[in-house]
């Protein structure tokens, strides 16, 4: 989890620098580029590059596998019985 926290904290610092332009010229340039983006070729590539750090930070945690209840196969008798039994008494389904 340390890597997850580190990446997200760094992402916050980096995004804050980009969201708040340093001066009027950079603010104007940022706004102009955002307005032109739909008309530019390669927009998908640009957006993928922009969102890459967010995806990396979101996928950073690696969780160890925990022993638990094994998953039931779709055709198992207990899974079939539950799906054909209908709503449980007292449930709010109509």
N, CA, C and O atoms as a Tinker XYZ file with bonds, in Angstrom:
   376  protein
     1  N      0.817000   -1.195000    0.000000    73     2
     2  CA     0.000000    0.000000    0.000000    64     1     3
     3  C      0.871000    1.274000    0.000000    63     2     4     5
     4  O      0.395000    2.346000   -0.374000    81     3
     5  N      2.098000    1.162000    0.403000    73     3     6
     6  CA     2.957000    2.345000    0.424000    64     5     7
     7  C      3.111000    2.950000   -0.965000    63     6     8     9
     8  O      3.076000    4.169000   -1.132000    81     7
     9  N      3.282000    2.082000   -1.956000    73     7    10
    10  CA     3.445000    2.562000   -3.332000    64     9    11
    11  C      2.160000    3.247000   -3.812000    63    10    12    13
    12  O      2.215000    4.270000   -4.494000    81    11
    13  N      1.018000    2.685000   -3.454000    73    11    14
    14  CA    -0.275000    3.278000   -3.808000    64    13    15
    15  C     -0.405000    4.675000   -3.208000    63    14    16    17
    16  O     -0.798000    5.618000   -3.896000    81    15
    17  N     -0.080000    4.802000   -1.949000    73    15    18
    18  CA    -0.169000    6.099000   -1.271000    64    17    19
    19  C      0.829000    7.092000   -1.879000    63    18    20    21
    20  O      0.488000    8.247000   -2.133000    81    19
    21  N      2.050000    6.636000   -2.107000    73    19    22
    22  CA     3.065000    7.520000   -2.685000    64    21    23
    23  C      2.642000    8.024000   -4.064000    63    22    24    25
    24  O      2.747000    9.218000   -4.346000    81    23
    25  N      2.167000    7.126000   -4.919000    73    23    26
    26  CA     1.737000    7.543000   -6.266000    64    25    27
    27  C      0.577000    8.526000   -6.218000    63    26    28    29
    28  O      0.557000    9.500000   -6.971000    81    27
    29  N     -0.383000    8.283000   -5.343000    73    27    30
    30  CA    -1.533000    9.180000   -5.258000    64    29    31
    31  C     -1.168000   10.536000   -4.675000    63    30    32    33
    32  O     -1.708000   11.556000   -5.103000    81    31
    33  N     -0.268000   10.563000   -3.713000    73    31    34
    34  CA     0.161000   11.847000   -3.173000    64    33    35
    35  C      0.932000   12.646000   -4.215000    63    34    36    37
    36  O      0.735000   13.855000   -4.340000    81    35
    37  N      1.808000   11.982000   -4.961000    73    35    38
    38  CA     2.550000   12.667000   -6.014000    64    37    39
    39  C      1.610000   13.136000   -7.121000    63    38    40    41
    40  O      1.791000   14.216000   -7.683000    81    39
    41  N      0.617000   12.327000   -7.426000    73    39    42
    42  CA    -0.368000   12.703000   -8.439000    64    41    43
    43  C     -1.100000   13.976000   -8.019000    63    42    44    45
    44  O     -1.340000   14.854000   -8.848000    81    43
    45  N     -1.448000   14.079000   -6.766000    73    43    46
    46  CA    -2.118000   15.277000   -6.270000    64    45    47
    47  C     -1.257000   16.519000   -6.411000    63    46    48    49
    48  O     -1.748000   17.574000   -6.812000    81    47
    49  N      0.010000   16.404000   -6.089000    73    47    50
    50  CA     0.933000   17.544000   -6.212000    64    49    51
    51  C      1.083000   17.945000   -7.676000    63    50    52    53
    52  O      1.027000   19.129000   -8.007000    81    51
    53  N      1.274000   16.958000   -8.555000    73    51    54
    54  CA     1.441000   17.241000   -9.982000    64    53    55
    55  C      0.183000   17.857000  -10.581000    63    54    56    57
    56  O      0.270000   18.796000  -11.372000    81    55
    57  N     -0.970000   17.344000  -10.215000    73    55    58
    58  CA    -2.222000   17.868000  -10.768000    64    57    59
    59  C     -2.496000   19.289000  -10.275000    63    58    60    61
    60  O     -3.028000   20.113000  -11.018000    81    59
    61  N     -2.140000   19.572000   -9.043000    73    59    62
    62  CA    -2.342000   20.921000   -8.525000    64    61    63
    63  C     -1.514000   21.931000   -9.315000    63    62    64    65
    64  O     -1.969000   23.047000   -9.564000    81    63
    65  N     -0.306000   21.547000   -9.709000    73    63    66
    66  CA     0.536000   22.443000  -10.505000    64    65    67
    67  C     -0.070000   22.691000  -11.880000    63    66    68    69
    68  O      0.058000   23.786000  -12.428000    81    67
    69  N     -0.730000   21.679000  -12.441000    73    67    70
    70  CA    -1.319000   21.834000  -13.765000    64    69    71
    71  C     -2.654000   22.557000  -13.730000    63    70    72    73
    72  O     -2.978000   23.299000  -14.657000    81    71
    73  N     -3.419000   22.356000  -12.696000    73    71    74
    74  CA    -4.743000   22.967000  -12.612000    64    73    75
    75  C     -4.638000   24.472000  -12.388000    63    74    76    77
    76  O     -5.423000   25.242000  -12.941000    81    75
    77  N     -3.673000   24.887000  -11.583000    73    75    78
    78  CA    -3.506000   26.307000  -11.273000    64    77    79
    79  C     -2.339000   26.851000  -12.084000    63    78    80    81
    80  O     -1.183000   26.653000  -11.709000    81    79
    81  N     -2.623000   27.539000  -13.197000    73    79    82
    82  CA    -1.535000   28.077000  -14.023000    64    81    83
    83  C     -0.734000   29.137000  -13.266000    63    82    84    85
    84  O     -1.258000   29.838000  -12.400000    81    83
    85  N      0.542000   29.232000  -13.614000    73    83    86
    86  CA     1.441000   30.153000  -12.923000    64    85    87
    87  C      1.163000   31.618000  -13.263000    63    86    88    89
    88  O      1.376000   32.495000  -12.425000    81    87
    89  N      0.690000   31.894000  -14.482000    73    87    90
    90  CA     0.419000   33.280000  -14.867000    64    89    91
    91  C     -0.699000   33.317000  -15.902000    63    90    92    93
    92  O     -1.217000   32.277000  -16.309000    81    91
    93  N     -1.070000   34.539000  -16.327000    73    91    94
    94  CA    -2.186000   34.704000  -17.269000    64    93    95
    95  C     -1.907000   34.054000  -18.619000    63    94    96    97
    96  O     -2.812000   33.485000  -19.230000    81    95
    97  N     -0.675000   34.132000  -19.086000    73    95    98
    98  CA    -0.340000   33.566000  -20.386000    64    97    99
    99  C     -0.536000   32.043000  -20.383000    63    98   100   101
   100  O     -1.068000   31.482000  -21.341000    81    99
   101  N     -0.112000   31.391000  -19.321000    73    99   102
   102  CA    -0.293000   29.943000  -19.241000    64   101   103
   103  C     -1.763000   29.583000  -19.092000    63   102   104   105
   104  O     -2.204000   28.567000  -19.630000    81   103
   105  N     -2.519000   30.388000  -18.380000    73   103   106
   106  CA    -3.952000   30.149000  -18.243000    64   105   107
   107  C     -4.633000   30.254000  -19.609000    63   106   108   109
   108  O     -5.473000   29.422000  -19.954000    81   107
   109  N     -4.266000   31.285000  -20.386000    73   107   110
   110  CA    -4.838000   31.461000  -21.710000    64   109   111
   111  C     -4.469000   30.288000  -22.619000    63   110   112   113
   112  O     -5.316000   29.768000  -23.345000    81   111
   113  N     -3.215000   29.881000  -22.575000    73   111   114
   114  CA    -2.750000   28.771000  -23.402000    64   113   115
   115  C     -3.455000   27.468000  -23.038000    63   114   116   117
   116  O     -3.852000   26.706000  -23.920000    81   115
   117  N     -3.608000   27.217000  -21.763000    73   115   118
   118  CA    -4.283000   25.999000  -21.310000    64   117   119
   119  C     -5.730000   25.979000  -21.802000    63   118   120   121
   120  O     -6.208000   24.952000  -22.283000    81   119
   121  N     -6.421000   27.098000  -21.685000    73   119   122
   122  CA    -7.808000   27.184000  -22.128000    64   121   123
   123  C     -7.910000   27.039000  -23.646000    63   122   124   125
   124  O     -8.802000   26.351000  -24.143000    81   123
   125  N     -7.012000   27.676000  -24.376000    73   123   126
   126  CA    -7.022000   27.580000  -25.835000    64   125   127
   127  C     -6.784000   26.146000  -26.293000    63   126   128   129
   128  O     -7.436000   25.678000  -27.226000    81   127
   129  N     -5.866000   25.455000  -25.652000    73   127   130
   130  CA    -5.584000   24.071000  -26.038000    64   129   131
   131  C     -6.762000   23.158000  -25.727000    63   130   132   133
   132  O     -7.054000   22.247000  -26.502000    81   131
   133  N     -7.432000   23.381000  -24.627000    73   131   134
   134  CA    -8.605000   22.570000  -24.297000    64   133   135
   135  C     -9.731000   22.805000  -25.305000    63   134   136   137
   136  O    -10.453000   21.873000  -25.660000    81   135
   137  N     -9.878000   24.040000  -25.760000    73   135   138
   138  CA   -10.913000   24.344000  -26.759000    64   137   139
   139  C    -10.590000   23.720000  -28.111000    63   138   140   141
   140  O    -11.505000   23.318000  -28.829000    81   139
   141  N     -9.320000   23.628000  -28.474000    73   139   142
   142  CA    -8.920000   23.086000  -29.770000    64   141   143
   143  C     -8.864000   21.559000  -29.792000    63   142   144   145
   144  O     -8.876000   20.961000  -30.867000    81   143
   145  N     -8.804000   20.933000  -28.645000    73   143   146
   146  CA    -8.616000   19.487000  -28.565000    64   145   147
   147  C     -9.606000   18.676000  -29.406000    63   146   148   149
   148  O     -9.180000   17.731000  -30.070000    81   147
   149  N    -10.900000   18.995000  -29.412000    73   147   150
   150  CA   -11.825000   18.191000  -30.229000    64   149   151
   151  C    -11.545000   18.250000  -31.731000    63   150   152   153
   152  O    -11.949000   17.349000  -32.466000    81   151
   153  N    -10.868000   19.285000  -32.194000    73   151   154
   154  CA   -10.621000   19.460000  -33.617000    64   153   155
   155  C     -9.243000   18.966000  -34.065000    63   154   156   157
   156  O     -8.923000   19.010000  -35.253000    81   155
   157  N     -8.442000   18.504000  -33.133000    73   155   158
   158  CA    -7.082000   18.086000  -33.436000    64   157   159
   159  C     -7.028000   16.586000  -33.717000    63   158   160   161
   160  O     -7.750000   15.818000  -33.080000    81   159
   161  N     -6.184000   16.153000  -34.661000    73   159   162
   162  CA    -6.007000   14.717000  -34.863000    64   161   163
   163  C     -5.213000   14.124000  -33.696000    63   162   164   165
   164  O     -4.380000   14.802000  -33.094000    81   163
   165  N     -5.475000   12.877000  -33.392000    73   163   166
   166  CA    -4.741000   12.213000  -32.311000    64   165   167
   167  C     -5.242000   12.564000  -30.930000    63   166   168   169
   168  O     -4.502000   12.430000  -29.955000    81   167
   169  N     -6.486000   13.012000  -30.823000    73   167   170
   170  CA    -7.036000   13.392000  -29.521000    64   169   171
   171  C     -7.017000   12.221000  -28.550000    63   170   172   173
   172  O     -6.736000   12.397000  -27.365000    81   171
   173  N     -7.316000   11.026000  -29.052000    73   171   174
   174  CA    -7.331000    9.842000  -28.177000    64   173   175
   175  C     -5.957000    9.622000  -27.558000    63   174   176   177
   176  O     -5.853000    9.328000  -26.367000    81   175
   177  N     -4.899000    9.761000  -28.359000    73   175   178
   178  CA    -3.537000    9.560000  -27.838000    64   177   179
   179  C     -3.193000   10.594000  -26.774000    63   178   180   181
   180  O     -2.562000   10.276000  -25.767000    81   179
   181  N     -3.614000   11.835000  -27.005000    73   179   182
   182  CA    -3.353000   12.902000  -26.037000    64   181   183
   183  C     -4.077000   12.609000  -24.729000    63   182   184   185
   184  O     -3.501000   12.752000  -23.650000    81   183
   185  N     -5.334000   12.201000  -24.826000    73   183   186
   186  CA    -6.112000   11.928000  -23.610000    64   185   187
   187  C     -5.550000   10.713000  -22.864000    63   186   188   189
   188  O     -5.553000   10.691000  -21.633000    81   187
   189  N     -5.073000    9.714000  -23.591000    73   187   190
   190  CA    -4.466000    8.555000  -22.928000    64   189   191
   191  C     -3.208000    8.958000  -22.177000    63   190   192   193
   192  O     -2.956000    8.475000  -21.073000    81   191
   193  N     -2.416000    9.848000  -22.777000    73   191   194
   194  CA    -1.200000   10.305000  -22.114000    64   193   195
   195  C     -1.533000   11.125000  -20.865000    63   194   196   197
   196  O     -0.851000   11.021000  -19.845000    81   195
   197  N     -2.584000   11.938000  -20.955000    73   195   198
   198  CA    -2.987000   12.763000  -19.816000    64   197   199
   199  C     -3.503000   11.901000  -18.672000    63   198   200   201
   200  O     -3.199000   12.168000  -17.509000    81   199
   201  N     -4.281000   10.870000  -18.991000    73   199   202
   202  CA    -4.897000   10.052000  -17.943000    64   201   203
   203  C     -4.019000    8.888000  -17.470000    63   202   204   205
   204  O     -4.394000    8.181000  -16.535000    81   203
   205  N     -2.871000    8.679000  -18.094000    73   203   206
   206  CA    -1.994000    7.566000  -17.726000    64   205   207
   207  C     -1.585000    7.598000  -16.244000    63   206   208   209
   208  O     -1.655000    6.560000  -15.585000    81   207
   209  N     -1.165000    8.743000  -15.700000    73   207   210
   210  CA    -0.786000    8.743000  -14.272000    64   209   211
   211  C     -1.945000    8.374000  -13.352000    63   210   212   213
   212  O     -1.736000    7.736000  -12.320000    81   211
   213  N     -3.154000    8.767000  -13.712000    73   211   214
   214  CA    -4.310000    8.430000  -12.881000    64   213   215
   215  C     -4.565000    6.926000  -12.923000    63   214   216   217
   216  O     -4.828000    6.312000  -11.889000    81   215
   217  N     -4.487000    6.330000  -14.116000    73   215   218
   218  CA    -4.666000    4.880000  -14.241000    64   217   219
   219  C     -3.598000    4.129000  -13.464000    63   218   220   221
   220  O     -3.894000    3.152000  -12.775000    81   219
   221  N     -2.350000    4.588000  -13.575000    73   219   222
   222  CA    -1.266000    3.914000  -12.857000    64   221   223
   223  C     -1.453000    3.995000  -11.351000    63   222   224   225
   224  O     -1.219000    3.016000  -10.642000    81   223
   225  N     -1.868000    5.141000  -10.864000    73   223   226
   226  CA    -2.082000    5.298000   -9.422000    64   225   227
   227  C     -3.262000    4.452000   -8.950000    63   226   228   229
   228  O     -3.224000    3.871000   -7.866000    81   227
   229  N     -4.310000    4.387000   -9.775000    73   227   230
   230  CA    -5.490000    3.606000   -9.390000    64   229   231
   231  C     -5.192000    2.114000   -9.371000    63   230   232   233
   232  O     -5.779000    1.378000   -8.578000    81   231
   233  N     -4.292000    1.660000  -10.229000    73   231   234
   234  CA    -3.977000    0.240000  -10.313000    64   233   235
   235  C     -2.716000   -0.145000   -9.542000    63   234   236   237
   236  O     -2.233000   -1.269000   -9.681000    81   235
   237  N     -2.187000    0.747000   -8.751000    73   235   238
   238  CA    -0.942000    0.493000   -8.033000    64   237   239
   239  C     -1.061000   -0.543000   -6.923000    63   238   240   241
   240  O     -0.132000   -1.333000   -6.750000    81   239
   241  N     -2.157000   -0.585000   -6.159000    73   239   242
   242  CA    -2.150000   -1.535000   -5.043000    64   241   243
   243  C     -2.203000   -2.978000   -5.530000    63   242   244   245
   244  O     -2.953000   -3.317000   -6.446000    81   243
   245  N     -1.404000   -3.802000   -4.910000    73   243   246
   246  CA    -1.462000   -5.239000   -5.151000    64   245   247
   247  C     -1.869000   -5.881000   -3.839000    63   246   248   249
   248  O     -1.195000   -5.724000   -2.821000    81   247
   249  N     -2.950000   -6.588000   -3.872000    73   247   250
   250  CA    -3.479000   -7.210000   -2.664000    64   249   251
   251  C     -3.112000   -8.683000   -2.652000    63   250   252   253
   252  O     -3.139000   -9.352000   -3.684000    81   251
   253  N     -2.771000   -9.175000   -1.477000    73   251   254
   254  CA    -2.453000  -10.590000   -1.376000    64   253   255
   255  C     -3.751000  -11.391000   -1.398000    63   254   256   257
   256  O     -4.774000  -10.919000   -0.902000    81   255
   257  N     -3.723000  -12.584000   -1.961000    73   255   258
   258  CA    -4.941000  -13.395000   -2.018000    64   257   259
   259  C     -5.292000  -13.926000   -0.630000    63   258   260   261
   260  O     -4.418000  -14.367000    0.117000    81   259
   261  N     -6.546000  -13.878000   -0.305000    73   259   262
   262  CA    -7.028000  -14.377000    0.970000    64   261   263
   263  C     -7.801000  -15.666000    0.745000    63   262   264   265
   264  O     -8.541000  -15.795000   -0.231000    81   263
   265  N     -7.626000  -16.621000    1.656000    73   263   266
   266  CA    -8.396000  -17.853000    1.569000    64   265   267
   267  C     -9.810000  -17.545000    2.027000    63   266   268   269
   268  O    -10.023000  -16.960000    3.089000    81   267
   269  N    -10.740000  -17.933000    1.236000    73   267   270
   270  CA   -12.134000  -17.675000    1.582000    64   269   271
   271  C    -13.009000  -18.739000    0.977000    63   270   272   273
   272  O    -12.541000  -19.822000    0.626000    81   271
   273  N    -14.266000  -18.432000    0.858000    73   271   274
   274  CA   -15.209000  -19.359000    0.263000    64   273   275
   275  C    -14.902000  -19.501000   -1.219000    63   274   276   277
   276  O    -14.802000  -18.489000   -1.912000    81   275
   277  N    -14.751000  -20.698000   -1.726000    73   275   278
   278  CA   -14.441000  -20.854000   -3.145000    64   277   279
   279  C    -15.625000  -20.418000   -4.009000    63   278   280   281
   280  O    -16.783000  -20.555000   -3.615000    81   279
   281  N    -15.317000  -19.904000   -5.168000    73   279   282
   282  CA   -16.368000  -19.471000   -6.089000    64   281   283
   283  C    -17.101000  -20.698000   -6.611000    63   282   284   285
   284  O    -16.494000  -21.742000   -6.850000    81   283
   285  N    -18.412000  -20.562000   -6.786000    73   283   286
   286  CA   -19.213000  -21.670000   -7.295000    64   285   287
   287  C    -19.240000  -21.627000   -8.808000    63   286   288   289
   288  O    -19.300000  -20.552000   -9.405000    81   287
   289  N    -19.197000  -22.770000   -9.415000    73   287   290
   290  CA   -19.300000  -22.851000  -10.869000    64   289   291
   291  C    -20.730000  -22.509000  -11.282000    63   290   292   293
   292  O    -21.671000  -22.830000  -10.555000    81   291
   293  N    -20.911000  -21.862000  -12.441000    73   291   294
   294  CA   -22.254000  -21.462000  -12.873000    64   293   295
   295  C    -23.238000  -22.620000  -12.967000    63   294   296   297
   296  O    -24.429000  -22.412000  -12.733000    81   295
   297  N    -22.795000  -23.833000  -13.301000    73   295   298
   298  CA   -23.717000  -24.959000  -13.446000    64   297   299
   299  C    -23.854000  -25.818000  -12.207000    63   298   300   301
   300  O    -24.478000  -26.877000  -12.270000    81   299
   301  N    -23.292000  -25.400000  -11.080000    73   299   302
   302  CA   -23.342000  -26.231000   -9.877000    64   301   303
   303  C    -24.765000  -26.301000   -9.345000    63   302   304   305
   304  O    -25.542000  -25.369000   -9.550000    81   303
   305  N    -25.122000  -27.390000   -8.666000    73   303   306
   306  CA   -26.500000  -27.545000   -8.171000    64   305   307
   307  C    -26.922000  -26.448000   -7.209000    63   306   308   309
   308  O    -28.075000  -26.019000   -7.255000    81   307
   309  N    -26.035000  -25.976000   -6.336000    73   307   310
   310  CA   -26.432000  -24.945000   -5.376000    64   309   311
   311  C    -26.668000  -23.607000   -6.067000    63   310   312   313
   312  O    -27.568000  -22.866000   -5.672000    81   311
   313  N    -25.872000  -23.277000   -7.101000    73   311   314
   314  CA   -26.080000  -22.036000   -7.842000    64   313   315
   315  C    -27.383000  -22.088000   -8.623000    63   314   316   317
   316  O    -28.106000  -21.094000   -8.689000    81   315
   317  N    -27.691000  -23.244000   -9.220000    73   315   318
   318  CA   -28.939000  -23.393000   -9.976000    64   317   319
   319  C    -30.142000  -23.301000   -9.049000    63   318   320   321
   320  O    -31.158000  -22.712000   -9.418000    81   319
   321  N    -30.047000  -23.870000   -7.859000    73   319   322
   322  CA   -31.159000  -23.829000   -6.916000    64   321   323
   323  C    -31.456000  -22.411000   -6.478000    63   322   324   325
   324  O    -32.620000  -22.032000   -6.353000    81   323
   325  N    -30.412000  -21.616000   -6.241000    73   323   326
   326  CA   -30.631000  -20.229000   -5.819000    64   325   327
   327  C    -31.269000  -19.402000   -6.928000    63   326   328   329
   328  O    -32.148000  -18.584000   -6.655000    81   327
   329  N    -30.841000  -19.601000   -8.178000    73   327   330
   330  CA   -31.357000  -18.767000   -9.257000    64   329   331
   331  C    -32.789000  -19.115000   -9.614000    63   330   332   333
   332  O    -33.520000  -18.251000  -10.097000    81   331
   333  N    -33.222000  -20.366000   -9.390000    73   331   334
   334  CA   -34.582000  -20.748000   -9.751000    64   333   335
   335  C    -35.547000  -20.641000   -8.568000    63   334   336   337
   336  O    -36.750000  -20.830000   -8.745000    81   335
   337  N    -35.056000  -20.348000   -7.394000    73   335   338
   338  CA   -35.894000  -20.299000   -6.221000    64   337   339
   339  C    -36.785000  -19.072000   -6.169000    63   338   340   341
   340  O    -37.769000  -19.063000   -5.429000    81   339
   341  N    -36.470000  -18.045000   -6.927000    73   339   342
   342  CA   -37.261000  -16.820000   -6.899000    64   341   343
   343  C    -36.834000  -15.926000   -5.759000    63   342   344   345
   344  O    -35.846000  -16.206000   -5.080000    81   343
   345  N    -37.579000  -14.841000   -5.541000    73   343   346
   346  CA   -37.186000  -13.901000   -4.472000    64   345   347
   347  C    -37.365000  -14.519000   -3.094000    63   346   348   349
   348  O    -38.232000  -15.367000   -2.882000    81   347
   349  N    -36.547000  -14.087000   -2.185000    73   347   350
   350  CA   -36.626000  -14.557000   -0.810000    64   349   351
   351  C    -37.834000  -13.927000   -0.131000    63   350   352   353
   352  O    -38.238000  -12.816000   -0.476000    81   351
   353  N    -38.404000  -14.630000    0.825000    73   351   354
   354  CA   -39.508000  -14.018000    1.585000    64   353   355
   355  C    -39.020000  -12.753000    2.285000    63   354   356   357
   356  O    -37.944000  -12.739000    2.883000    81   355
   357  N    -39.809000  -11.710000    2.205000    73   355   358
   358  CA   -39.464000  -10.462000    2.855000    64   357   359
   359  C    -38.651000   -9.529000    2.004000    63   358   360   361
   360  O    -38.366000   -8.410000    2.430000    81   359
   361  N    -38.254000   -9.953000    0.790000    73   359   362
   362  CA   -37.481000   -9.048000   -0.074000    64   361   363
   363  C    -38.440000   -8.078000   -0.736000    63   362   364   365
   364  O    -39.632000   -8.360000   -0.858000    81   363
   365  N    -37.925000   -6.944000   -1.160000    73   363   366
   366  CA   -38.768000   -5.886000   -1.709000    64   365   367
   367  C    -38.912000   -5.955000   -3.217000    63   366   368   369
   368  O    -39.429000   -5.018000   -3.826000    81   367
   369  N    -38.466000   -7.046000   -3.839000    73   367   370
   370  CA   -38.630000   -7.189000   -5.283000    64   369   371
   371  C    -40.079000   -7.435000   -5.629000    63   370   372   373
   372  O    -40.800000   -8.107000   -4.892000    81   371
   373  N    -40.505000   -6.887000   -6.757000    73   371   374
   374  CA   -41.883000   -7.158000   -7.182000    64   373   375
   375  C    -41.885000   -7.923000   -8.472000    63   374   376
   376  O    -42.950000   -8.248000   -8.995000    81   375
